């Protein structure tokens, strides 16, 4: 349990860890750029006929009470073929999701309001 909590905290603070390692001389934008590029390359592969391509993404969803949620997606010739859902998770993960829902809902509302007011 202690290892799980430590590892989870480290994953959650990975961007901050990168900035600290750079001694304030940069950010973790390369990590974000890599994630975006990886998704696009996977999507292009799937749209070109490669089968079984799965990537995670934050999409409109019915997986939780939030209107958007990040889950594994099966990609195909027409883009998103199937949302694979949350899947089997541990009680620790269930608790983390439940704790994240209020903040996630608030962030989604901010994003939706921003788009409406553009």
Helices and strands as residue ranges (DSSP letters): H 2-12, H 14-21, H 29-47, E 53-60, E 68-76, E 79-83, H 91-116
